[in-house]
Amino acid sequence: MTKPMLRLLIADGNDRDGRAKRAEAVGQTTSQAFAAVVADLAPEAACTLLNPADAETVCGADFEGFDGMVLTGSTLRLAEDGPAVRRQLDLMRAALEAGLPVFGSCWGMQVAAAVAGGDVGANPRGPEYGFARRIARPEEAAAHPLLAGRGPAWDAPAIHLDAVIGAPPGARVLAANAVLDVQAIEIRYGGGLFWGTQYHPETDLDELAAMLRLSAENVVAAGLAADHAAVEAYAQEVADLADDDGPARRRRAWRLGIGTDVLESGQRRREIGNFLKALSTARGLEWPERDRVAR
């Protein structure tokens, strides 16, 4: 008898150019990296990867074969419009209207918010590059399952220019910080349910370092670093956190103001684990505790 498993559709938010740059910098595409995180958290899950920005992709996918969908981050911006953007809006709309539970980080959250009538654009308070700091939830979201296991405040990997600057009607804002009013959200649209974060719980530290290097021009333009050399130095500090597990790591973490919310993968990936747990519970599957601490 075949063992029941979660079936996930993981949609890469990048177009071909974005996927190629990501793969060259990190060794895998965004959807491949996300699938690896899912495999670590839920080894019994089966992931199907999709590139909805591509012209040949059929956005009216057969959602009946899946328990949930993920839409990853992207280098695209909604304001750019164009077919690659519209195809992803169509995919998100179709998935939610089909009643599929969806998780999205960064771009994925922006796409879901736009579909549901929210406002997405450049954050008036500026971008976040490296880490979103002191994220916290309002009292009314204290018990929301997406954030189970999070403390009163936490930091998380973040890379974004744009953000959800106006939540869709009826949406629940689950977390915010001093930079952004919508760091996590729940959206109900059609028969579907979306959970998402503006930050990147799926991103490991070596990947974050590579993304900082790819974003160096924007980091400098935002006034967060004096020049590309300063971005490189900061990215190397982040990369060193991933490579070292001795006393030097503790000193680097102290210098960067990084705690266990970022250093421990079980904490860093909380929202993804909580989404997978909710899908498993909905299917009547056992979900053992997996508070992993490996990097």
C-alpha positions in Angstrom: 0.0 0.0 0.0 1.4 3.4 -1.0 2.2 5.6 2.0 0.1 8.9 1.9 2.2 12.0 1.4 1.9 15.7 0.9 1.9 16.8 -2.7 3.1 20.3 -3.3 3.3 22.5 -6.3 6.3 24.8 -6.0 6.2 27.7 -8.4 9.4 29.7 -9.1 8.7 33.4 -9.1 11.7 34.2 -11.4 11.7 34.4 -15.2 14.4 32.6 -17.2 17.0 35.3 -16.6 16.4 35.5 -12.9 16.5 31.7 -12.6 19.8 31.6 -14.5 21.4 34.3 -12.3 20.2 32.6 -9.1 21.5 29.2 -10.2 24.9 30.6 -11.2 25.2 32.4 -7.8 23.8 29.7 -5.5 24.0 26.5 -7.6 20.2 26.0 -7.7 17.1 27.9 -8.6 14.8 29.4 -6.1 12.2 26.6 -6.5 14.9 23.9 -6.2 16.1 25.5 -3.0 12.6 25.7 -1.6 12.0 22.1 -2.5 15.2 21.2 -0.6 13.9 22.9 2.5 10.5 21.1 2.2 12.4 17.8 1.9 14.3 18.5 5.1 11.2 19.5 7.0 8.8 16.9 5.5 10.8 14.0 3.8 7.5 12.3 2.9 6.4 15.3 0.7 6.5 15.1 -3.1 7.2 18.4 -4.8 6.5 19.3 -8.4 8.3 22.4 -9.7 6.7 24.9 -12.0 8.0 28.0 -13.8 4.9 30.2 -14.3 6.8 33.1 -15.7 7.5 31.1 -18.9 5.3 31.4 -21.9 5.0 27.6 -22.3 3.7 27.1 -18.7 0.0 26.3 -18.4 -1.2 28.4 -15.5 -4.5 26.5 -15.4 -2.7 23.6 -13.7 -4.6 20.6 -12.4 -4.7 21.6 -8.7 -6.7 18.6 -7.8 -3.5 16.6 -7.7 -1.9 18.9 -5.0 -2.4 19.6 -1.3 -0.9 23.0 -1.5 1.2 25.5 -3.5 4.2 27.7 -2.8 5.2 30.8 -4.8 8.8 31.8 -4.2 10.6 35.1 -4.2 11.6 36.8 -7.5 13.6 39.5 -9.0 10.5 40.7 -10.9 8.4 43.6 -9.7 4.6 43.9 -10.1 5.0 47.5 -11.4 6.9 46.2 -14.4 3.8 44.3 -15.5 4.4 42.2 -18.6 3.5 38.6 -19.4 5.8 37.0 -16.9 4.1 39.0 -14.1 0.5 38.5 -15.4 1.0 34.7 -15.7 1.9 34.5 -12.0 -1.1 36.7 -11.0 -3.3 34.3 -13.1 -1.7 31.2 -11.4 -2.2 32.6 -7.9 -5.8 33.6 -8.7 -6.6 30.2 -10.2 -5.0 28.3 -7.2 -7.0 30.3 -4.6 -10.2 30.1 -6.6 -9.7 26.3 -6.7 -9.5 26.2 -2.9 -5.8 25.5 -2.7 -3.8 26.5 0.4 -0.9 28.6 -0.7 2.3 29.8 1.0 4.4 32.6 -0.4 7.4 34.6 0.7 8.4 38.1 -0.5 7.2 38.1 -4.2 4.8 35.3 -3.5 3.1 37.4 -0.8 3.0 40.5 -3.0 1.3 38.5 -5.8 -1.3 37.1 -3.5 -2.0 40.5 -2.0 -2.3 42.1 -5.5 -4.8 39.4 -6.6 -6.9 40.0 -3.5 -7.0 43.8 -4.0 -4.1 44.9 -1.9 -1.5 47.7 -2.7 2.0 46.6 -3.6 4.9 48.9 -4.4 8.1 50.5 -3.1 8.0 50.7 0.7 8.0 54.4 1.6 10.2 53.6 4.6 12.8 52.0 2.4 13.9 48.4 1.5 15.3 45.7 3.7 18.5 44.0 2.7 20.1 41.3 4.8 17.7 41.0 7.7 14.2 42.2 8.8 14.7 43.2 12.4 12.4 43.1 15.4 9.4 41.6 13.7 6.4 41.2 16.0 2.8 40.2 15.8 -0.2 42.3 17.0 -2.1 41.0 20.0 -5.0 39.7 17.8 -2.6 37.5 15.9 -0.8 36.1 18.9 -2.2 32.6 18.5 -2.1 32.3 14.7 -0.7 28.9 13.6 1.5 30.4 10.9 3.7 32.0 13.7 3.5 29.1 16.2 6.9 28.8 17.9 7.9 32.4 17.3 8.9 34.6 20.3 7.6 38.0 21.1 10.0 39.5 18.4 12.3 37.9 15.9 14.7 38.6 13.0 14.6 36.9 9.6 16.5 37.0 6.3 15.0 39.7 4.0 15.8 41.0 0.5 13.2 43.4 -1.0 12.5 46.7 -2.6 8.8 46.3 -2.9 6.3 45.2 -0.3 2.6 45.0 0.6 2.0 48.6 1.6 -1.8 48.2 1.8 -3.3 44.9 3.0 -6.3 43.5 0.9 -9.8 44.0 2.2 -10.5 41.4 4.9 -6.9 40.2 5.2 -5.3 39.6 8.6 -2.0 41.3 9.2 0.0 38.8 11.3 3.3 40.6 11.9 5.0 43.9 11.3 8.2 45.8 12.3 9.4 49.4 12.3 10.2 49.3 8.6 7.1 47.6 7.2 3.5 47.3 8.4 2.9 43.9 6.7 5.6 41.4 7.4 3.2 38.4 7.5 -0.4 38.0 6.4 -3.4 35.7 6.0 -5.5 36.2 2.9 -8.8 34.4 2.1 -9.7 34.6 -1.5 -12.2 32.4 -3.4 -12.2 29.1 -1.6 -8.5 29.3 -0.9 -6.3 30.4 2.0 -3.0 32.2 1.7 -0.3 32.4 4.3 2.8 34.5 3.6 5.7 36.5 4.8 7.6 39.4 3.3 10.8 38.0 4.8 12.4 34.7 3.6 12.2 31.9 6.2 13.4 29.5 3.5 16.7 31.2 2.9 19.9 29.8 4.3 22.8 32.1 5.2 25.0 31.2 2.3 22.1 31.9 -0.1 21.4 35.2 1.7 25.1 36.2 1.1 24.8 35.4 -2.6 21.5 37.4 -2.9 23.2 40.4 -1.2 26.0 40.2 -3.8 23.4 40.1 -6.6 21.6 43.1 -5.1 24.7 45.1 -4.4 23.7 48.0 -6.8 20.4 48.4 -5.1 21.9 48.2 -1.6 24.2 51.0 -2.4 21.5 53.0 -4.1 19.3 52.7 -1.0 22.1 54.2 1.1 22.7 51.1 3.2 26.3 50.7 2.1 28.9 53.2 0.8 29.9 51.1 -2.2 30.0 47.6 -3.6 33.1 46.7 -1.5 31.1 47.4 1.7 28.3 45.1 0.4 30.8 42.4 -0.3 32.3 42.7 3.2 28.9 42.4 4.8 27.9 39.5 2.5 31.1 37.7 3.5 30.3 38.2 7.2 27.0 36.5 6.5 28.6 33.7 4.5 31.1 33.1 7.2 28.2 32.5 9.6 27.1 29.6 7.4 30.6 28.1 7.0 31.8 28.2 10.6 30.4 26.4 13.7 33.0 27.4 16.3 33.8 30.3 18.6 34.3 32.6 15.6 30.7 32.1 14.6 29.5 33.3 18.0 31.6 36.4 17.6 30.4 37.1 14.1 26.8 36.6 15.2 27.3 39.1 18.0 28.9 41.6 15.6 25.9 41.3 13.2 23.3 41.2 16.0 22.1 37.7 14.9 20.5 35.3 17.3 19.0 31.8 17.2 16.0 33.0 15.2 18.3 33.2 12.2 21.1 30.8 13.2 19.0 27.8 13.9 17.2 26.4 10.8 14.3 25.1 12.9 13.6 28.6 14.0 14.5 30.3 10.8 12.0 28.0 8.9 9.2 28.2 11.4 6.5 29.5 9.0 7.3 26.9 6.3 7.1 24.1 8.9 3.9 25.5 10.3 2.4 25.6 6.8 3.4 22.0 6.1 2.0 21.0 9.5 -1.3 22.6 8.7 -1.5 20.7 5.3 -0.6 17.5 7.0 -3.3 18.0 9.7 -5.9 18.7 7.0 -5.1 15.4 5.3 -5.0 13.5 8.6 -1.3 12.8 8.3 1.0 12.5 11.3 3.3 15.5 11.8 6.1 14.7 14.3 7.9 17.6 15.8 10.9 18.5 13.7 12.6 21.3 15.6 15.9 21.0 13.7 18.8 23.0 14.7 21.2 22.2 11.9 22.3 25.2 9.7 
